[in-house]
């Protein structure tokens, strides 16, 4: 098969995907937008950030946001990967064309880790990582599954534990970095 035939196959596949995305957006506009679970997602995305703004340790804002952005990027990448590989999918997305659950990836994951890093900063990071991994995997995921937002197709909560554990430990490590050169 030459590159013209391959390009044609890829273009046809892309057209099919775009057609299905249009159907998904139609369903979202008709059934999800402004539903109770959509509002839950919007509120879960915005309100925790407002609360964090007032309760954060002001002198650690930059450092802790650095960690938060790392968690957001990793969460989004893993969520997209899991969705695209068919491990899970979300039903009541805040934004219809993104295969991730924004409240989880952009707010709940990063803010929970940011909070745990700031509370009891001298506590053993392995203990905090285990606590975070178990709560995220065995409380957070089952809760959004029960709400029918999350549908784990080929995924078990237990699979998430080592991933969440690792994300927390890397975040803790990043929160301790202070080797930034001043901009001139």
WONORFEN-V311036 format. One record per residue. N is the residue number from 1. RES is the residue in three letters. SS is DSSP state (alpha for helix, beta for strand, coil for the rest). NEAR is the number of other ideal C-beta (glycine too) atoms within 8 Angstrom. Layout:
n->(N	N)
res->(RES	RES)
ss->(SS	SS)
near->(NEAR	NEAR)
This chain:
n->(1	2	3	4	5	6	7	8	9	10	11	12	13	14	15	16	17	18	19	20	21	22	23	24	25	26	27	28	29	30	31	32	33	34	35	36	37	38	39	40	41	42	43	44	45	46	47	48	49	50	51	52	53	54	55	56	57	58	59	60	61	62	63	64	65	66	67	68	69	70	71	72	73	74	75	76	77	78	79	80	81	82	83	84	85	86	87	88	89	90	91	92	93	94	95	96	97	98	99	100	101	102	103	104	105	106	107	108	109	110	111	112	113	114	115	116	117	118	119	120	121	122	123	124	125	126	127	128	129	130	131	132	133	134	135	136	137	138	139	140	141	142	143	144	145	146	147	148	149	150	151	152	153	154	155	156	157	158	159	160	161	162	163	164	165	166	167	168	169	170	171	172	173	174	175	176	177	178	179	180	181	182	183	184)
res->(UNK	UNK	UNK	UNK	UNK	UNK	UNK	UNK	UNK	UNK	UNK	UNK	UNK	UNK	UNK	UNK	UNK	UNK	UNK	UNK	UNK	UNK	UNK	UNK	UNK	UNK	UNK	UNK	UNK	UNK	UNK	UNK	UNK	UNK	UNK	UNK	UNK	UNK	UNK	UNK	UNK	UNK	UNK	UNK	UNK	UNK	UNK	UNK	UNK	UNK	UNK	UNK	UNK	UNK	UNK	UNK	UNK	UNK	UNK	UNK	UNK	UNK	UNK	UNK	UNK	UNK	UNK	UNK	UNK	UNK	UNK	UNK	UNK	UNK	UNK	UNK	UNK	UNK	UNK	UNK	UNK	UNK	UNK	UNK	UNK	UNK	UNK	UNK	UNK	UNK	UNK	UNK	UNK	UNK	UNK	UNK	UNK	UNK	UNK	UNK	UNK	UNK	UNK	UNK	UNK	UNK	UNK	UNK	UNK	UNK	UNK	UNK	UNK	UNK	UNK	UNK	UNK	UNK	UNK	UNK	UNK	UNK	UNK	UNK	UNK	UNK	UNK	UNK	UNK	UNK	UNK	UNK	UNK	UNK	UNK	UNK	UNK	UNK	UNK	UNK	UNK	UNK	UNK	UNK	UNK	UNK	UNK	UNK	UNK	UNK	UNK	UNK	UNK	UNK	UNK	UNK	UNK	UNK	UNK	UNK	UNK	UNK	UNK	UNK	UNK	UNK	UNK	UNK	UNK	UNK	UNK	UNK	UNK	UNK	UNK	UNK	UNK	UNK	UNK	UNK	UNK	UNK	UNK	UNK)
ss->(coil	coil	alpha	alpha	alpha	alpha	alpha	alpha	alpha	alpha	alpha	alpha	alpha	alpha	alpha	alpha	alpha	alpha	alpha	alpha	alpha	alpha	alpha	alpha	alpha	alpha	alpha	alpha	alpha	alpha	alpha	alpha	coil	coil	coil	alpha	alpha	alpha	alpha	alpha	alpha	alpha	alpha	alpha	alpha	alpha	alpha	alpha	alpha	alpha	alpha	alpha	alpha	alpha	alpha	coil	coil	alpha	alpha	alpha	alpha	alpha	alpha	alpha	alpha	alpha	alpha	alpha	alpha	alpha	alpha	alpha	alpha	alpha	alpha	alpha	alpha	alpha	alpha	alpha	alpha	alpha	alpha	alpha	coil	coil	coil	beta	beta	beta	coil	coil	coil	coil	coil	coil	coil	coil	coil	coil	coil	alpha	alpha	alpha	alpha	alpha	alpha	alpha	alpha	alpha	alpha	alpha	alpha	alpha	alpha	alpha	alpha	alpha	coil	coil	coil	coil	coil	coil	alpha	alpha	alpha	alpha	alpha	alpha	alpha	alpha	alpha	alpha	alpha	alpha	alpha	alpha	alpha	alpha	alpha	alpha	alpha	alpha	alpha	alpha	coil	coil	coil	beta	beta	beta	coil	coil	coil	coil	alpha	alpha	alpha	alpha	alpha	alpha	alpha	alpha	alpha	alpha	alpha	alpha	alpha	alpha	alpha	alpha	alpha	alpha	alpha	coil	coil	coil	coil	coil	coil	coil	coil	coil)
near->(3	5	5	6	8	9	8	8	8	8	8	8	8	8	8	8	8	8	8	8	9	8	8	10	10	8	9	11	8	7	6	13	8	4	9	5	12	12	9	11	15	9	8	11	13	9	8	11	10	8	8	11	7	6	5	11	7	5	4	9	9	6	9	14	9	11	15	12	9	11	14	12	8	10	15	11	8	9	13	10	8	10	13	7	6	7	9	11	8	12	10	12	14	10	6	9	6	7	9	13	13	13	12	13	12	10	14	10	13	14	12	11	15	15	9	11	13	10	6	5	6	3	7	5	9	7	8	14	14	9	9	14	15	10	10	13	13	8	9	10	13	9	8	11	11	6	9	9	11	12	9	11	8	6	10	5	11	6	8	12	11	8	10	13	12	9	13	15	11	10	13	12	8	10	11	6	8	5	4	5	4	4	3	2)
